[in-house]
């Protein structure tokens, strides 16, 4: 697996976080993956990191940004 460039992880997390905030009705992982162009495995890692940081949460299949 290729290594990320310096700051790329933070930039990707920030992009996903902003995307979640723009969609008040929530998004599925598949929708987020299509919008960001990320594969679902990598995206899932970012979402779990955001959840651990209390910046995102999941309800059933939908992901939301914390307010």
PDB file of N, CA, C and O in Angstrom, chain B, residues numbered from 101:
ATOM      1  N   UNK B 101       0.841  -1.170   0.000  1.00  0.00           N
ATOM      2  CA  UNK B 101       0.000   0.000   0.000  1.00  0.00           C
ATOM      3  C   UNK B 101       0.891   1.241   0.000  1.00  0.00           C
ATOM      4  O   UNK B 101       1.877   1.309   0.735  1.00  0.00           O
ATOM      5  N   UNK B 102       0.543   2.192  -0.809  1.00  0.00           N
ATOM      6  CA  UNK B 102       1.335   3.420  -0.909  1.00  0.00           C
ATOM      7  C   UNK B 102       1.171   4.265   0.342  1.00  0.00           C
ATOM      8  O   UNK B 102       0.106   4.304   0.957  1.00  0.00           O
ATOM      9  N   UNK B 103       2.251   4.935   0.699  1.00  0.00           N
ATOM     10  CA  UNK B 103       2.212   5.827   1.856  1.00  0.00           C
ATOM     11  C   UNK B 103       1.576   7.150   1.469  1.00  0.00           C
ATOM     12  O   UNK B 103       1.682   7.596   0.327  1.00  0.00           O
ATOM     13  N   UNK B 104       0.915   7.767   2.433  1.00  0.00           N
ATOM     14  CA  UNK B 104       0.319   9.080   2.209  1.00  0.00           C
ATOM     15  C   UNK B 104       1.383  10.156   2.315  1.00  0.00           C
ATOM     16  O   UNK B 104       2.346  10.022   3.071  1.00  0.00           O
ATOM     17  N   UNK B 105       1.202  11.216   1.557  1.00  0.00           N
ATOM     18  CA  UNK B 105       2.099  12.363   1.676  1.00  0.00           C
ATOM     19  C   UNK B 105       1.809  13.078   2.985  1.00  0.00           C
ATOM     20  O   UNK B 105       0.734  12.913   3.561  1.00  0.00           O
ATOM     21  N   UNK B 106       2.751  13.862   3.451  1.00  0.00           N
ATOM     22  CA  UNK B 106       2.594  14.611   4.696  1.00  0.00           C
ATOM     23  C   UNK B 106       1.366  15.506   4.590  1.00  0.00           C
ATOM     24  O   UNK B 106       1.225  16.270   3.635  1.00  0.00           O
ATOM     25  N   UNK B 107       0.486  15.408   5.571  1.00  0.00           N
ATOM     26  CA  UNK B 107      -0.715  16.231   5.633  1.00  0.00           C
ATOM     27  C   UNK B 107      -1.893  15.689   4.852  1.00  0.00           C
ATOM     28  O   UNK B 107      -2.999  16.220   4.960  1.00  0.00           O
ATOM     29  N   UNK B 108      -1.681  14.636   4.061  1.00  0.00           N
ATOM     30  CA  UNK B 108      -2.765  14.102   3.231  1.00  0.00           C
ATOM     31  C   UNK B 108      -3.879  13.484   4.080  1.00  0.00           C
ATOM     32  O   UNK B 108      -5.058  13.636   3.761  1.00  0.00           O
ATOM     33  N   UNK B 109      -3.514  12.798   5.147  1.00  0.00           N
ATOM     34  CA  UNK B 109      -4.531  12.193   6.003  1.00  0.00           C
ATOM     35  C   UNK B 109      -5.422  13.266   6.619  1.00  0.00           C
ATOM     36  O   UNK B 109      -6.647  13.145   6.603  1.00  0.00           O
ATOM     37  N   UNK B 110      -4.811  14.310   7.160  1.00  0.00           N
ATOM     38  CA  UNK B 110      -5.606  15.390   7.757  1.00  0.00           C
ATOM     39  C   UNK B 110      -6.496  16.058   6.722  1.00  0.00           C
ATOM     40  O   UNK B 110      -7.649  16.381   7.005  1.00  0.00           O
ATOM     41  N   UNK B 111      -5.964  16.265   5.530  1.00  0.00           N
ATOM     42  CA  UNK B 111      -6.731  16.893   4.463  1.00  0.00           C
ATOM     43  C   UNK B 111      -7.924  16.018   4.067  1.00  0.00           C
ATOM     44  O   UNK B 111      -9.028  16.527   3.873  1.00  0.00           O
ATOM     45  N   UNK B 112      -7.709  14.722   3.948  1.00  0.00           N
ATOM     46  CA  UNK B 112      -8.795  13.796   3.597  1.00  0.00           C
ATOM     47  C   UNK B 112      -9.860  13.767   4.682  1.00  0.00           C
ATOM     48  O   UNK B 112     -11.053  13.793   4.379  1.00  0.00           O
ATOM     49  N   UNK B 113      -9.441  13.712   5.951  1.00  0.00           N
ATOM     50  CA  UNK B 113     -10.410  13.717   7.044  1.00  0.00           C
ATOM     51  C   UNK B 113     -11.214  15.007   7.045  1.00  0.00           C
ATOM     52  O   UNK B 113     -12.425  14.982   7.262  1.00  0.00           O
ATOM     53  N   UNK B 114     -10.561  16.120   6.808  1.00  0.00           N
ATOM     54  CA  UNK B 114     -11.241  17.405   6.775  1.00  0.00           C
ATOM     55  C   UNK B 114     -12.267  17.448   5.632  1.00  0.00           C
ATOM     56  O   UNK B 114     -13.372  17.960   5.807  1.00  0.00           O
ATOM     57  N   UNK B 115     -11.900  16.917   4.478  1.00  0.00           N
ATOM     58  CA  UNK B 115     -12.812  16.884   3.327  1.00  0.00           C
ATOM     59  C   UNK B 115     -14.049  16.034   3.629  1.00  0.00           C
ATOM     60  O   UNK B 115     -15.172  16.430   3.316  1.00  0.00           O
ATOM     61  N   UNK B 116     -13.837  14.880   4.230  1.00  0.00           N
ATOM     62  CA  UNK B 116     -14.959  13.996   4.578  1.00  0.00           C
ATOM     63  C   UNK B 116     -15.837  14.665   5.624  1.00  0.00           C
ATOM     64  O   UNK B 116     -17.063  14.623   5.524  1.00  0.00           O
ATOM     65  N   UNK B 117     -15.227  15.273   6.614  1.00  0.00           N
ATOM     66  CA  UNK B 117     -15.970  15.963   7.672  1.00  0.00           C
ATOM     67  C   UNK B 117     -16.838  17.068   7.075  1.00  0.00           C
ATOM     68  O   UNK B 117     -18.011  17.186   7.428  1.00  0.00           O
ATOM     69  N   UNK B 118     -16.283  17.872   6.182  1.00  0.00           N
ATOM     70  CA  UNK B 118     -17.046  18.938   5.528  1.00  0.00           C
ATOM     71  C   UNK B 118     -18.186  18.372   4.684  1.00  0.00           C
ATOM     72  O   UNK B 118     -19.285  18.927   4.670  1.00  0.00           O
ATOM     73  N   UNK B 119     -17.929  17.283   3.990  1.00  0.00           N
ATOM     74  CA  UNK B 119     -18.956  16.641   3.177  1.00  0.00           C
ATOM     75  C   UNK B 119     -20.133  16.201   4.042  1.00  0.00           C
ATOM     76  O   UNK B 119     -21.291  16.401   3.673  1.00  0.00           O
ATOM     77  N   UNK B 120     -19.836  15.605   5.184  1.00  0.00           N
ATOM     78  CA  UNK B 120     -20.898  15.156   6.088  1.00  0.00           C
ATOM     79  C   UNK B 120     -21.723  16.334   6.598  1.00  0.00           C
ATOM     80  O   UNK B 120     -22.938  16.216   6.751  1.00  0.00           O
ATOM     81  N   UNK B 121     -21.087  17.450   6.857  1.00  0.00           N
ATOM     82  CA  UNK B 121     -21.809  18.635   7.342  1.00  0.00           C
ATOM     83  C   UNK B 121     -22.714  19.242   6.275  1.00  0.00           C
ATOM     84  O   UNK B 121     -23.714  19.882   6.602  1.00  0.00           O
ATOM     85  N   UNK B 122     -22.377  19.050   5.021  1.00  0.00           N
ATOM     86  CA  UNK B 122     -23.199  19.602   3.933  1.00  0.00           C
ATOM     87  C   UNK B 122     -24.422  18.753   3.637  1.00  0.00           C
ATOM     88  O   UNK B 122     -25.294  19.177   2.879  1.00  0.00           O
ATOM     89  N   UNK B 123     -24.506  17.561   4.216  1.00  0.00           N
ATOM     90  CA  UNK B 123     -25.625  16.648   3.959  1.00  0.00           C
ATOM     91  C   UNK B 123     -26.302  16.298   5.285  1.00  0.00           C
ATOM     92  O   UNK B 123     -25.979  15.299   5.927  1.00  0.00           O
ATOM     93  N   UNK B 124     -27.242  17.145   5.667  1.00  0.00           N
ATOM     94  CA  UNK B 124     -27.918  16.987   6.961  1.00  0.00           C
ATOM     95  C   UNK B 124     -28.692  15.678   7.092  1.00  0.00           C
ATOM     96  O   UNK B 124     -28.924  15.206   8.205  1.00  0.00           O
ATOM     97  N   UNK B 125     -29.092  15.090   5.965  1.00  0.00           N
ATOM     98  CA  UNK B 125     -29.858  13.841   6.007  1.00  0.00           C
ATOM     99  C   UNK B 125     -28.968  12.607   6.090  1.00  0.00           C
ATOM    100  O   UNK B 125     -29.466  11.482   6.099  1.00  0.00           O
ATOM    101  N   UNK B 126     -27.655  12.814   6.151  1.00  0.00           N
ATOM    102  CA  UNK B 126     -26.713  11.708   6.263  1.00  0.00           C
ATOM    103  C   UNK B 126     -26.348  11.113   4.913  1.00  0.00           C
ATOM    104  O   UNK B 126     -27.037  11.323   3.915  1.00  0.00           O
ATOM    105  N   UNK B 127     -25.256  10.370   4.901  1.00  0.00           N
ATOM    106  CA  UNK B 127     -24.754   9.715   3.694  1.00  0.00           C
ATOM    107  C   UNK B 127     -24.314   8.295   4.029  1.00  0.00           C
ATOM    108  O   UNK B 127     -23.829   8.024   5.127  1.00  0.00           O
ATOM    109  N   UNK B 128     -24.488   7.403   3.078  1.00  0.00           N
ATOM    110  CA  UNK B 128     -23.962   6.048   3.249  1.00  0.00           C
ATOM    111  C   UNK B 128     -22.483   6.046   2.899  1.00  0.00           C
ATOM    112  O   UNK B 128     -21.988   6.974   2.260  1.00  0.00           O
ATOM    113  N   UNK B 129     -21.780   5.000   3.320  1.00  0.00           N
ATOM    114  CA  UNK B 129     -20.371   4.873   2.950  1.00  0.00           C
ATOM    115  C   UNK B 129     -20.209   4.853   1.439  1.00  0.00           C
ATOM    116  O   UNK B 129     -19.277   5.455   0.904  1.00  0.00           O
ATOM    117  N   UNK B 130     -21.100   4.171   0.755  1.00  0.00           N
ATOM    118  CA  UNK B 130     -21.022   4.086  -0.706  1.00  0.00           C
ATOM    119  C   UNK B 130     -21.153   5.474  -1.331  1.00  0.00           C
ATOM    120  O   UNK B 130     -20.405   5.810  -2.249  1.00  0.00           O
ATOM    121  N   UNK B 131     -22.089   6.276  -0.845  1.00  0.00           N
ATOM    122  CA  UNK B 131     -22.264   7.627  -1.378  1.00  0.00           C
ATOM    123  C   UNK B 131     -21.019   8.488  -1.139  1.00  0.00           C
ATOM    124  O   UNK B 131     -20.580   9.221  -2.026  1.00  0.00           O
ATOM    125  N   UNK B 132     -20.463   8.389   0.058  1.00  0.00           N
ATOM    126  CA  UNK B 132     -19.264   9.162   0.383  1.00  0.00           C
ATOM    127  C   UNK B 132     -18.103   8.716  -0.504  1.00  0.00           C
ATOM    128  O   UNK B 132     -17.347   9.545  -1.010  1.00  0.00           O
ATOM    129  N   UNK B 133     -17.964   7.404  -0.689  1.00  0.00           N
ATOM    130  CA  UNK B 133     -16.895   6.870  -1.532  1.00  0.00           C
ATOM    131  C   UNK B 133     -17.021   7.393  -2.964  1.00  0.00           C
ATOM    132  O   UNK B 133     -16.024   7.768  -3.581  1.00  0.00           O
ATOM    133  N   UNK B 134     -18.241   7.417  -3.488  1.00  0.00           N
ATOM    134  CA  UNK B 134     -18.449   7.906  -4.848  1.00  0.00           C
ATOM    135  C   UNK B 134     -18.140   9.396  -4.946  1.00  0.00           C
ATOM    136  O   UNK B 134     -17.561   9.840  -5.937  1.00  0.00           O
ATOM    137  N   UNK B 135     -18.514  10.170  -3.940  1.00  0.00           N
ATOM    138  CA  UNK B 135     -18.301  11.615  -3.959  1.00  0.00           C
ATOM    139  C   UNK B 135     -16.828  11.988  -3.795  1.00  0.00           C
ATOM    140  O   UNK B 135     -16.377  12.997  -4.338  1.00  0.00           O
ATOM    141  N   UNK B 136     -16.083  11.179  -3.052  1.00  0.00           N
ATOM    142  CA  UNK B 136     -14.682  11.499  -2.782  1.00  0.00           C
ATOM    143  C   UNK B 136     -13.715  10.764  -3.706  1.00  0.00           C
ATOM    144  O   UNK B 136     -12.557  11.159  -3.840  1.00  0.00           O
ATOM    145  N   UNK B 137     -14.192   9.695  -4.343  1.00  0.00           N
ATOM    146  CA  UNK B 137     -13.321   8.893  -5.189  1.00  0.00           C
ATOM    147  C   UNK B 137     -12.425   7.945  -4.399  1.00  0.00           C
ATOM    148  O   UNK B 137     -11.480   7.384  -4.954  1.00  0.00           O
ATOM    149  N   UNK B 138     -12.709   7.761  -3.117  1.00  0.00           N
ATOM    150  CA  UNK B 138     -11.916   6.857  -2.271  1.00  0.00           C
ATOM    151  C   UNK B 138     -12.509   5.455  -2.305  1.00  0.00           C
ATOM    152  O   UNK B 138     -13.713   5.278  -2.488  1.00  0.00           O
ATOM    153  N   UNK B 139     -11.643   4.466  -2.125  1.00  0.00           N
ATOM    154  CA  UNK B 139     -12.169   3.117  -1.979  1.00  0.00           C
ATOM    155  C   UNK B 139     -12.767   2.999  -0.576  1.00  0.00           C
ATOM    156  O   UNK B 139     -12.365   3.711   0.345  1.00  0.00           O
ATOM    157  N   UNK B 140     -13.721   2.103  -0.432  1.00  0.00           N
ATOM    158  CA  UNK B 140     -14.488   2.021   0.819  1.00  0.00           C
ATOM    159  C   UNK B 140     -13.636   1.603   2.002  1.00  0.00           C
ATOM    160  O   UNK B 140     -13.914   2.017   3.127  1.00  0.00           O
ATOM    161  N   UNK B 141     -12.617   0.805   1.786  1.00  0.00           N
ATOM    162  CA  UNK B 141     -11.761   0.371   2.898  1.00  0.00           C
ATOM    163  C   UNK B 141     -11.032   1.569   3.517  1.00  0.00           C
ATOM    164  O   UNK B 141     -11.009   1.727   4.738  1.00  0.00           O
ATOM    165  N   UNK B 142     -10.443   2.401   2.671  1.00  0.00           N
ATOM    166  CA  UNK B 142      -9.745   3.589   3.161  1.00  0.00           C
ATOM    167  C   UNK B 142     -10.746   4.556   3.797  1.00  0.00           C
ATOM    168  O   UNK B 142     -10.489   5.119   4.861  1.00  0.00           O
ATOM    169  N   UNK B 143     -11.882   4.738   3.136  1.00  0.00           N
ATOM    170  CA  UNK B 143     -12.910   5.637   3.651  1.00  0.00           C
ATOM    171  C   UNK B 143     -13.381   5.191   5.026  1.00  0.00           C
ATOM    172  O   UNK B 143     -13.546   6.017   5.924  1.00  0.00           O
ATOM    173  N   UNK B 144     -13.598   3.898   5.198  1.00  0.00           N
ATOM    174  CA  UNK B 144     -14.047   3.383   6.489  1.00  0.00           C
ATOM    175  C   UNK B 144     -13.058   3.714   7.591  1.00  0.00           C
ATOM    176  O   UNK B 144     -13.464   4.031   8.710  1.00  0.00           O
ATOM    177  N   UNK B 145     -11.772   3.647   7.296  1.00  0.00           N
ATOM    178  CA  UNK B 145     -10.760   4.011   8.294  1.00  0.00           C
ATOM    179  C   UNK B 145     -10.879   5.482   8.679  1.00  0.00           C
ATOM    180  O   UNK B 145     -10.791   5.826   9.858  1.00  0.00           O
ATOM    181  N   UNK B 146     -11.080   6.352   7.684  1.00  0.00           N
ATOM    182  CA  UNK B 146     -11.244   7.779   7.976  1.00  0.00           C
ATOM    183  C   UNK B 146     -12.506   8.027   8.800  1.00  0.00           C
ATOM    184  O   UNK B 146     -12.481   8.816   9.745  1.00  0.00           O
ATOM    185  N   UNK B 147     -13.599   7.369   8.456  1.00  0.00           N
ATOM    186  CA  UNK B 147     -14.845   7.561   9.196  1.00  0.00           C
ATOM    187  C   UNK B 147     -14.706   7.105  10.648  1.00  0.00           C
ATOM    188  O   UNK B 147     -15.192   7.773  11.561  1.00  0.00           O
ATOM    189  N   UNK B 148     -14.044   5.970  10.858  1.00  0.00           N
ATOM    190  CA  UNK B 148     -13.834   5.500  12.235  1.00  0.00           C
ATOM    191  C   UNK B 148     -12.952   6.456  13.016  1.00  0.00           C
ATOM    192  O   UNK B 148     -13.188   6.679  14.204  1.00  0.00           O
ATOM    193  N   UNK B 149     -11.934   7.030  12.369  1.00  0.00           N
ATOM    194  CA  UNK B 149     -11.091   8.028  13.033  1.00  0.00           C
ATOM    195  C   UNK B 149     -11.910   9.260  13.410  1.00  0.00           C
ATOM    196  O   UNK B 149     -11.779   9.784  14.517  1.00  0.00           O
ATOM    197  N   UNK B 150     -12.755   9.719  12.488  1.00  0.00           N
ATOM    198  CA  UNK B 150     -13.611  10.871  12.783  1.00  0.00           C
ATOM    199  C   UNK B 150     -14.581  10.552  13.917  1.00  0.00           C
ATOM    200  O   UNK B 150     -14.864  11.408  14.755  1.00  0.00           O
ATOM    201  N   UNK B 151     -15.086   9.327  13.942  1.00  0.00           N
ATOM    202  CA  UNK B 151     -15.987   8.907  15.013  1.00  0.00           C
ATOM    203  C   UNK B 151     -15.243   8.890  16.356  1.00  0.00           C
ATOM    204  O   UNK B 151     -15.788   9.327  17.369  1.00  0.00           O
ATOM    205  N   UNK B 152     -14.025   8.397  16.366  1.00  0.00           N
ATOM    206  CA  UNK B 152     -13.218   8.376  17.590  1.00  0.00           C
ATOM    207  C   UNK B 152     -12.935   9.785  18.098  1.00  0.00           C
ATOM    208  O   UNK B 152     -12.822  10.007  19.304  1.00  0.00           O
ATOM    209  N   UNK B 153     -12.822  10.742  17.165  1.00  0.00           N
ATOM    210  CA  UNK B 153     -12.570  12.138  17.519  1.00  0.00           C
ATOM    211  C   UNK B 153     -13.874  12.882  17.824  1.00  0.00           C
ATOM    212  O   UNK B 153     -13.859  14.081  18.101  1.00  0.00           O
ATOM    213  N   UNK B 154     -14.990  12.172  17.772  1.00  0.00           N
ATOM    214  CA  UNK B 154     -16.335  12.721  17.995  1.00  0.00           C
ATOM    215  C   UNK B 154     -16.678  13.823  16.993  1.00  0.00           C
ATOM    216  O   UNK B 154     -17.339  14.803  17.336  1.00  0.00           O
ATOM    217  N   UNK B 155     -16.223  13.650  15.754  1.00  0.00           N
ATOM    218  CA  UNK B 155     -16.525  14.590  14.677  1.00  0.00           C
ATOM    219  C   UNK B 155     -17.558  14.017  13.705  1.00  0.00           C
ATOM    220  O   UNK B 155     -18.053  14.726  12.829  1.00  0.00           O
ATOM    221  N   UNK B 156     -17.880  12.735  13.862  1.00  0.00           N
ATOM    222  CA  UNK B 156     -18.874  12.081  13.015  1.00  0.00           C
ATOM    223  C   UNK B 156     -19.518  10.963  13.820  1.00  0.00           C
ATOM    224  O   UNK B 156     -18.935  10.430  14.764  1.00  0.00           O
ATOM    225  N   UNK B 157     -20.731  10.625  13.421  1.00  0.00           N
ATOM    226  CA  UNK B 157     -21.402   9.500  14.068  1.00  0.00           C
ATOM    227  C   UNK B 157     -22.243   8.763  13.038  1.00  0.00           C
ATOM    228  O   UNK B 157     -22.555   9.285  11.967  1.00  0.00           O
ATOM    229  N   UNK B 158     -22.597   7.540  13.391  1.00  0.00           N
ATOM    230  CA  UNK B 158     -23.318   6.660  12.484  1.00  0.00           C
ATOM    231  C   UNK B 158     -24.643   6.266  13.102  1.00  0.00           C
ATOM    232  O   UNK B 158     -24.714   5.910  14.279  1.00  0.00           O
ATOM    233  N   UNK B 159     -25.689   6.333  12.300  1.00  0.00           N
ATOM    234  CA  UNK B 159     -27.004   5.818  12.677  1.00  0.00           C
ATOM    235  C   UNK B 159     -27.426   4.847  11.597  1.00  0.00           C
ATOM    236  O   UNK B 159     -27.705   5.240  10.464  1.00  0.00           O
ATOM    237  N   UNK B 160     -27.470   3.572  11.955  1.00  0.00           N
ATOM    238  CA  UNK B 160     -27.727   2.488  11.012  1.00  0.00           C
ATOM    239  C   UNK B 160     -26.722   2.564   9.868  1.00  0.00           C
ATOM    240  O   UNK B 160     -25.530   2.368  10.105  1.00  0.00           O
ATOM    241  N   UNK B 161     -27.155   2.841   8.633  1.00  0.00           N
ATOM    242  CA  UNK B 161     -26.234   2.862   7.492  1.00  0.00           C
ATOM    243  C   UNK B 161     -25.764   4.266   7.138  1.00  0.00           C
ATOM    244  O   UNK B 161     -24.944   4.431   6.236  1.00  0.00           O
ATOM    245  N   UNK B 162     -26.271   5.278   7.834  1.00  0.00           N
ATOM    246  CA  UNK B 162     -25.956   6.660   7.481  1.00  0.00           C
ATOM    247  C   UNK B 162     -24.927   7.270   8.409  1.00  0.00           C
ATOM    248  O   UNK B 162     -24.926   7.017   9.614  1.00  0.00           O
ATOM    249  N   UNK B 163     -24.040   8.087   7.826  1.00  0.00           N
ATOM    250  CA  UNK B 163     -23.041   8.826   8.574  1.00  0.00           C
ATOM    251  C   UNK B 163     -23.401  10.306   8.601  1.00  0.00           C
ATOM    252  O   UNK B 163     -23.876  10.858   7.609  1.00  0.00           O
ATOM    253  N   UNK B 164     -23.169  10.944   9.753  1.00  0.00           N
ATOM    254  CA  UNK B 164     -23.488  12.338   9.959  1.00  0.00           C
ATOM    255  C   UNK B 164     -22.278  13.046  10.558  1.00  0.00           C
ATOM    256  O   UNK B 164     -21.465  12.427  11.243  1.00  0.00           O
ATOM    257  N   UNK B 165     -22.164  14.340  10.298  1.00  0.00           N
ATOM    258  CA  UNK B 165     -21.139  15.138  10.940  1.00  0.00           C
ATOM    259  C   UNK B 165     -21.661  15.697  12.249  1.00  0.00           C
ATOM    260  O   UNK B 165     -22.814  16.122  12.335  1.00  0.00           O
ATOM    261  N   UNK B 166     -20.819  15.699  13.266  1.00  0.00           N
ATOM    262  CA  UNK B 166     -21.211  16.287  14.544  1.00  0.00           C
ATOM    263  C   UNK B 166     -21.349  17.786  14.386  1.00  0.00           C
ATOM    264  O   UNK B 166     -20.617  18.407  13.616  1.00  0.00           O
ATOM    265  N   UNK B 167     -22.255  18.346  15.089  1.00  0.00           N
ATOM    266  CA  UNK B 167     -22.454  19.811  15.057  1.00  0.00           C
ATOM    267  C   UNK B 167     -21.691  20.482  16.145  1.00  0.00           C
ATOM    268  O   UNK B 167     -21.740  21.706  16.269  1.00  0.00           O
TER     269      UNK B 167
END
